[in-house]
């Protein structure tokens, strides 16, 4: 019993420390209210942004599935100042599922509705100037037809369902520069996300070196063939 209590206290202290660091970086405590990610996943996204920033890559930041802009604000804060953010969301909740998604996903259609104004607000609170980000409001099949970034160094795919994830990879993966990062936020949570990843890889004949964080987040660096250099991912 005593050991369990000590473990819980350590976990609670760790979460508190993570939240504090995220607030210090973002410059606002409302970052958590504007994201569906738990603090540890936000910390992972932030640490990956720091790693990408060290690489001196060309290209922009793309997030597909913005909600209220919390993760976009944190990532933008940690990427180089000349890295433009392209934020895609319907701002009408989650879209319809397809036969490639699991039965539980159906219950989430129309849920998790964010507002464009909320995304603009949190970017402002994080001191990201208006000229540094573009918000594309609407369904992916429409907004992806509008002018796209020329190159991408950080692609955050928080799109949940098979069709959305597959369309995101089809649209933006070819734009990701060598060494750039792709994050699949729902790889271990929604079957459709994982199926879309494997179907895309099979079709394009690519074999990414996939890394995992906790039970749902997956990511890889484009063109990376091994981890023999000793690099390991650690959240903030």
C-alpha positions, 0 to 999 in steps of 0.5 A, a space after each residue: 500500500 505504501 509503495 502504491 501511494 509513493 508511486 502515485 505521488 511521484 506520478 502526480 509530481 511528474 505531471 505537475 512539473 510537466 504542466 509547469 514547463 509547458 506553461 512556461 514555454 507557451 506563456 499561457 496556462 490556458 494551453 491545456 484548455 485548448 488541446 485534447 492532448 494530455 500534458 505528457 503528449 503535449 510535452 512529447 510534441 514539444 520535445 519533437 519540435 525542439 529536435 526538429 528545430 535543431 536540424 536546420 531544415 527548410 519547410 513549414 509546420 502543418 497540423 491536420 486536426 487543430 481543435 482549439 489550437 493548443 498543440 499548434 501553439 506549443 509546437 509553433 513556439 518551439 520551431 524556428 521563428 521563420 517556420 510558418 504554421 498551416 492549421 487545418 480543421 473543419 471546426 465542425 467536429 469530427 467527420 463521418 467514419 468509413 468502413 475502414 474505421 472501427 464501430 466505436 469511432 461512429 459514436 464520435 462523429 460530430 464530437 470534439 468541436 473547436 472554434 477558429 476564434 479559439 485557435 487564433 486566441 491561443 496562438 496570440 496568447 503564445 505570442 505567435 504573430 498573425 503573419 506566422 500562421 494560416 488557418 484553413 477552415 473546412 473539410 480536408 477534401 476541400 481545403 487541401 485543394 487550396 494553395 499548400 506549403 511548398 515544403 514541410 518540416 513538421 507534419 502533425 496528423 491528428 485526424 483520427 479516421 482512416 479517410 482523413 489520415 490517408 488523405 493527409 498523408 497523400 497530400 503532405 507526405 510528399 512535401 516533407 523534406 528529408 529528415 522532417 518529422 511526421 507524427 500520428 497522434 492516434 496510431 494506437 487509439 483508432 484502428 482507422 488511423 493505423 490502417 491508413 498508415 500501413 495502406 499508404 506505406 504499402 502503396 508507396 513502398 516505404 518502410 518508416 522507422 516508426 517510434 512510439 510514445 506512450 500507448 497512442 502516439 507514433 512518429 518517424 523522421 523521413 529518410 531515417 534508417 536506424 537509431 544507431 546514433 543513440 538518439 532517443 525521444 524524451 518528452 519535455 
